[in-house]
C-alpha cells in the first residue's frame, strides 16, 4: 500500500525539489560544437535543441544566415554559428542541431551547430587568461576542462543585441 502524506507535506517536498532543480540548472552549462570551436551556454539562456528541420532560404541575406525554420508553427531565423565566425558552413544533416536561443528574449532565433555535446557543470572548468575581444562582445570567458579541451562561454544577450548579428541583410 502506498504511503499517505498530507497535502502540506507533498507541497513542501515539491517546492524543495523544484528549488533544488533550479539551483542545479543555474550551475549547469550546455556544451555545443560549432565548426571547430566548443561553446558553453548557461542552461538558463539555452533553449530547446532539435534536429534540423527543412530550412527556407532567404534571398539577399548574409551567407551565415541559413534561412527560416518552422518549429511547431513558429518561424525561427537560423544562423550558422560556425560561418558567422568565419569557419566553414555547417551541413544541416547528421549530428547538426538547432539551438533555439532567443525565446527567452522574445526573439525567434536559432543557432545551427555542428553537434550538441551535452550538459556540463561549471565546476568542471578552469579559467584561461584571455583578453576580451571588443569586436565580439558575445565571446565570454575562455575555459578548459580536465582533458585540456578549450571552451568558450557564450554571452547570449550580447550576441542577440549585437548589430552584426541583427543585420543579416547582404551588404
Protein Blocks (a to p, Z undefined) as FASTA:
>chain_A
ZZdddfklmmmmmmmmmmmmmmmmmmpccdddehjbccdddfklpccddddddddddehi
afklnbjcdeehiacddddfklmnopacddfehjbccddfklmnopacddddfbdebjad
fklpccddddddfklmmbccddddfkopacddddfklmmmpmklmmmccZZ
